[in-house]
């Protein structure tokens, strides 16, 4: 074998190994060696996954209100207008004075769930916007002073309750019955679920919170009376937080009821004591709901801003002008809460 033949034979023997090495596939990193269409597909999947995660983690602004309307007769349009302009998605109502145990569309997607035994007094309800009403799981109508509903809101189960406490002039038996019913209804709600209560409690809690710092703040208005003592005791029993009292505000941003020269704070919002993500709470002046027969009275609104993973109960959003009955001249005020829901 000559030298040329020997060289050729050596190259032939090495060629299988060389070919194997030459065709070895390089590891794919970051999809750079994938076909163009495949890279585009993977990029879109990553973008969609990122959008889903962002949506799950983002916070959602929410305003909740409580308002003693005096009567819902001929006021549906004004109420819807108020909620739309102020971006209030949940409204707790007292003194609706609508007889029946029903649900009614108010217009523009807003729906009212209500109960009333007498068309002349009492009655409570809850209004939800078009999106939130789809999440209602159940509605509990305890009496013409207490109504609450359970709803899904994102990953949360939230309970909204609207209450109207017996007035100071009512018999003691009626007052006791109200607090007993309210205790019973709150006990039905699992502790792990969110609870917001908005209502006209017809009581003054005052500003003395000594020994009750976990239930109420020191910025309540006026002097505590029997109705206020009942409210504070109720809140302590159920580990609730009286939101209105935790924020230092000017007097005009605290008052929720006026009659002649009398001013008081009787509308409150409550939530679980472990659900404290509120940034602010005050009365906002300047809204109006008008009527044909009754006088106007000014109703303010508590504005609560919360951040964190849950939402807080609250009240009407903004200064509200409501009817003032001829037989009972007064100024009434509404509470408003603005919350931020997280995941």
C-alpha positions in Angstrom: 0.0 0.0 0.0 1.5 3.2 -1.0 1.4 6.4 1.0 -1.6 7.9 -0.9 -3.7 4.8 -0.3 -2.8 4.7 3.4 -3.9 8.3 3.8 -7.2 7.7 2.1 -7.9 4.6 4.3 -7.2 6.7 7.5 -9.6 9.4 6.3 -12.3 6.8 5.5 -12.0 5.3 9.0 -12.4 8.7 10.6 -15.3 9.9 8.5 -18.1 8.2 10.5 -16.9 9.8 13.7 -16.4 13.1 12.0 -19.8 13.0 10.4 -21.4 12.2 13.8 -19.8 15.1 15.4 -20.5 17.4 12.6 -24.3 16.7 12.7 -24.7 16.9 16.5 -27.6 19.3 17.3 -26.7 22.3 19.4 -28.8 22.7 22.6 -31.6 25.3 22.1 -31.4 28.3 24.4 -34.1 31.0 24.7 -35.8 29.6 21.6 -33.3 31.3 19.3 -32.8 28.2 17.1 -36.6 27.4 16.9 -38.4 28.0 13.7 -39.8 31.6 13.4 -43.5 30.6 13.8 -42.7 28.5 16.9 -40.9 31.4 18.5 -43.9 33.7 17.8 -46.2 31.1 19.4 -44.2 30.8 22.5 -43.8 34.5 22.9 -47.6 35.0 22.7 -48.1 32.3 25.3 -45.7 34.0 27.7 -47.4 37.3 27.2 -50.8 35.8 28.0 -49.5 34.1 31.1 -48.0 37.4 32.2 -51.3 39.2 31.6 -53.2 36.6 33.6 -50.8 36.9 36.5 -50.9 40.7 36.4 -54.7 40.6 36.5 -54.8 38.2 39.4 -52.4 40.4 41.5 -53.7 43.8 40.6 -55.8 45.9 43.0 -59.3 46.9 42.2 -60.8 50.2 43.3 -64.2 49.9 45.0 -66.6 52.3 46.6 -69.3 51.2 48.9 -72.1 53.4 50.4 -74.7 53.5 53.1 -77.6 55.9 52.8 -80.8 56.6 54.7 -83.0 57.6 51.7 -86.1 58.4 53.7 -88.1 56.6 50.9 -87.2 55.0 47.6 -90.4 56.2 45.9 -89.5 58.2 42.8 -85.8 58.2 43.7 -84.4 55.3 41.6 -83.1 57.5 38.8 -81.4 60.0 41.2 -79.8 57.2 43.1 -78.5 55.5 40.0 -77.2 58.9 38.8 -75.4 59.4 42.1 -73.8 56.0 42.0 -72.6 56.4 38.5 -71.1 59.9 38.9 -69.4 58.9 42.2 -68.4 55.4 40.9 -70.2 53.7 43.9 -70.6 50.0 43.1 -72.4 49.0 46.3 -75.0 51.0 48.2 -76.6 50.0 51.5 -80.0 51.7 51.9 -82.2 52.3 55.0 -85.8 53.5 55.2 -86.6 52.4 51.7 -90.3 52.1 52.7 -91.0 49.7 49.9 -93.2 46.7 50.9 -92.2 43.3 49.8 -89.2 40.9 49.6 -87.9 41.3 46.1 -85.2 42.4 43.7 -85.7 45.3 41.2 -83.7 46.6 38.3 -83.2 50.4 38.8 -81.7 51.1 35.4 -78.2 51.2 33.8 -77.4 47.8 35.2 -77.9 48.6 38.9 -80.1 46.2 40.9 -81.7 46.7 44.2 -82.3 43.8 46.6 -84.8 44.9 49.3 -87.2 43.9 52.0 -90.0 45.9 53.7 -93.0 44.9 55.8 -94.7 48.3 55.7 -94.8 50.9 53.0 -94.8 53.7 55.6 -91.7 52.9 57.7 -88.4 51.0 57.8 -87.3 48.9 55.0 -83.7 48.1 53.9 -81.9 47.2 50.7 -78.6 46.8 48.9 -77.8 48.1 45.4 -75.2 46.5 43.2 -73.8 47.6 39.9 -74.0 45.5 36.7 -70.8 43.5 37.2 -71.1 42.8 40.9 -74.7 41.6 40.8 -73.6 38.7 38.7 -71.6 37.4 41.6 -74.4 37.2 44.1 -74.6 33.7 45.7 -77.5 34.2 48.1 -79.6 36.9 49.7 -80.8 36.8 53.3 -83.8 39.0 54.3 -84.0 38.8 58.1 -86.4 41.6 58.7 -87.4 45.0 57.5 -84.3 46.3 59.5 -81.7 43.8 58.3 -80.7 42.4 54.9 -77.5 40.9 53.7 -76.1 39.1 50.7 -73.2 36.8 50.0 -71.2 37.4 46.8 -68.1 36.4 45.0 -65.7 39.2 44.2 -62.6 37.9 42.5 -61.0 35.3 44.8 -62.9 36.6 47.8 -66.3 35.7 49.3 -67.8 39.0 50.6 -70.8 39.6 52.7 -72.6 42.9 52.5 -75.1 43.9 55.2 -77.5 46.8 55.4 -79.1 47.6 58.8 -81.4 50.1 60.3 -81.4 50.2 64.1 -84.5 51.0 66.1 -84.8 54.7 66.8 -84.4 56.2 70.3 -88.1 56.6 70.6 -88.9 53.0 70.0 -89.9 50.6 72.8 -87.1 48.8 74.5 -88.4 45.4 73.3 -88.0 46.6 69.7 -84.5 47.7 70.3 -83.5 44.4 72.0 -85.1 42.5 69.1 -83.0 44.3 66.6 -79.7 43.6 68.3 -80.6 40.0 68.9 -81.4 39.5 65.2 -78.2 41.3 64.2 -76.1 39.1 66.5 -77.8 36.0 65.0 -77.2 37.0 61.4 -73.6 37.9 61.9 -72.9 34.6 63.6 -74.1 32.9 60.4 -71.2 34.3 58.4 -67.9 32.3 58.5 -65.1 34.1 60.2 -62.8 33.6 57.2 -65.2 35.5 54.9 -65.2 39.3 54.4 -68.0 41.2 56.2 -68.9 44.9 55.6 -71.9 46.4 57.4 -73.3 49.8 56.4 -76.2 51.2 58.3 -78.1 53.9 60.2 -77.5 52.8 63.8 -79.3 55.7 65.5 -76.7 55.9 68.2 -73.7 58.1 69.2 -70.5 56.3 70.0 -68.6 59.4 71.0 -64.8 59.8 71.1 -63.9 58.0 74.4 -62.4 54.7 73.3 -60.5 53.8 76.5 -60.4 50.0 76.8 -61.9 49.7 73.4 -59.0 50.7 71.2 -59.3 47.6 69.0 -63.0 48.3 68.2 -63.2 52.1 67.9 -60.9 55.1 67.4 -60.8 58.3 69.4 -62.2 60.5 66.7 -65.9 59.8 67.0 -68.3 62.7 67.3 -70.4 63.9 70.3 -71.2 62.0 73.5 -72.0 58.3 73.7 -75.6 57.4 74.4 -77.4 54.1 74.9 -77.6 53.4 71.2 -73.9 54.1 70.8 -73.1 51.8 73.7 -75.1 49.0 72.1 -73.2 49.5 68.8 -69.8 49.4 70.5 -70.7 46.3 72.6 -72.0 44.6 69.5 -68.8 45.4 67.6 -66.6 44.0 70.4 -68.6 40.8 70.5 -67.9 40.1 66.9 -64.4 41.6 66.6 -65.6 44.4 64.3 -64.0 47.8 63.6 -66.1 51.0 63.6 -64.3 52.6 60.7 -65.7 56.2 61.1 -64.0 56.7 64.4 -60.4 56.1 63.4 -59.8 59.2 61.4 -59.2 62.7 62.7 -61.4 65.1 60.7 -63.0 68.5 60.9 -66.5 68.4 62.4 -68.2 69.0 59.1 -66.5 65.8 57.8 -67.9 63.7 60.7 -71.5 64.7 61.0 -74.0 62.3 59.4 -77.3 63.7 60.7 -78.6 67.2 61.3 -81.9 68.4 62.5 -82.3 72.1 63.3 -79.4 73.0 65.6 -78.7 69.3 66.4 -75.7 67.5 64.8 -74.7 64.0 65.3 -73.0 61.0 63.9 -75.3 58.0 63.6 -74.3 56.3 60.3 -71.4 53.9 60.5 -69.5 51.4 58.5 -68.1 48.3 60.2 -65.7 45.5 59.1 -63.7 42.7 60.5 -61.1 43.9 63.0 -58.4 42.1 61.0 -59.4 43.8 57.8 -57.8 47.2 58.3 -56.6 48.5 55.0 -58.3 51.9 55.1 -56.4 55.0 54.3 -59.0 57.6 54.9 -62.5 58.2 56.0 -64.4 61.5 55.9 -67.7 63.1 55.0 -67.8 64.6 51.5 -70.3 67.4 50.9 -72.0 68.4 47.7 -74.3 65.7 46.2 -78.0 65.8 45.7 -80.9 63.5 45.3 -84.1 65.6 44.6 -87.8 64.9 45.1 -91.1 66.5 44.2 -93.0 66.7 47.5 -90.4 66.5 50.3 -87.9 69.2 51.3 -84.3 68.8 50.7 -81.8 67.9 53.4 -78.2 67.4 53.0 -76.6 64.1 53.3 -72.9 63.7 53.4 -70.8 60.7 52.6 -68.0 58.9 54.2 -65.1 58.3 51.9 -62.9 55.4 52.8 -59.9 54.5 50.8 -58.4 51.1 51.4 -55.4 49.2 50.1 -54.5 45.6 50.5 -56.0 42.2 49.7 -59.5 42.9 50.8 -62.3 45.3 50.4 -64.1 47.2 53.0 -67.7 48.0 53.6 -68.8 51.5 53.4 -71.4 53.9 52.3 -72.6 56.3 49.7 -70.0 58.2 47.8 -70.2 61.8 48.1 -72.3 64.6 49.6 -75.9 63.6 49.1 -79.0 65.7 49.2 -82.0 63.6 50.1 -85.6 64.3 50.8 -86.7 65.8 54.1 -90.2 64.8 55.1 -92.6 67.5 56.1 -93.5 65.8 59.3 -89.9 65.3 60.3 -87.6 68.1 59.1 -84.0 67.1 59.3 -80.7 66.9 57.6 -79.4 63.4 57.0 -76.0 62.3 55.9 -74.7 59.2 54.0 -71.5 57.3 54.5 -69.1 56.4 51.7 -66.2 54.0 51.5 -63.6 53.6 48.8 -61.7 50.3 48.9 -59.0 48.5 47.0 -59.4 44.8 46.4 -56.3 42.8 46.0 -55.8 39.1 45.2 
